[in-house]
């Protein structure tokens, strides 16, 4: 995790310098995407005596490299890493 944060910080500082120039056709760009998700779900059927709870915590990181075809269109490749931790409790 520390390596991911270090890499994210490094990419943000280096790509910031290129961001102002990357909107012209034919220019290359590098992007970093980082996200986090937390979801808590509960359901019950008292008449059946069933209760279910589910908690999911996850995140993702992505590195995108591509080229602008014009000011509105770009083509890129991406490498994604998804982290998901799910805990299901049925009683």
N, C-alpha and C positions, 0 to 999 in steps of 0.2 A: 504494500500500500504506500509506503514511504517513497518507493521508487516511482510509482505512478504519479504521486503528487509532485515530486521533483521534476519528472519529465513534463508534466502539465505546466508547471511554472516556467520551465525553460522554453517550451513551445509558445506559450502566451507572450513571453517577452520578445522572442525572435520574430514571431509572425506579426506582432503589432507594427513593426517597422515596414512590413510589406503590405499591410492592409490598405493604406492610402493609395497605393499604386496598382492594386490587383483588380480594379474594376474595368480595365480596358481589355478589348478583345485580344486574344493571343497570349495573355499573361498567365503565368502559373500561380497557384495559390496552395497554401497549406492551412488546414483547419483542425482544431481540436474540439471535441465534444465531450462534455462530462455531465452526467446526470445521476439523480438519486430518486428512488421510489420507495414509499412506505405505504402499505395498505393493510388495514385491519378489518376483517369481516366476521360477523357473528350471525348465526341462524339457529332457530330452535323450533321444535314441534312438541309443545308440552303434552299434548294428548298421546303422543308416542313415547314420550320420555327421552327425546333425543335433543342434544344441544351440540352445535359444532362451532368452533372458532378457528380462524385462520389468520395468521399474521405473516406478511411477506415483506421483507426488506431487501432491496436490491439496488444496484447501481450499474452504470456502464461508462466506458470510456471508448472513444473512437478517434482515430487519426485519419484525416481525409487529405488527399493530394489530388489536384486536378488542374484543369486549364479552362479559362473563359473562352467560349466561342464568340460571344458578343456580350454586350452589357446585360442581357437578360438570360443568357443560356450558358451553362457550364457543364462540364463532364468531369467526373472524379471517381477515384477508387477509394475504398475505405477499409480499414481494419478495425473491427469491433471486439470488445471484450465485455461480456455480461456477467454480473455477479448477482446471484439470487440465493436468498436464504428463506426457506419456508418452514413454518412450524404449524402443524395441524393438531388440534386437540378435539377428540370426539368423546362425548360422555353420554 
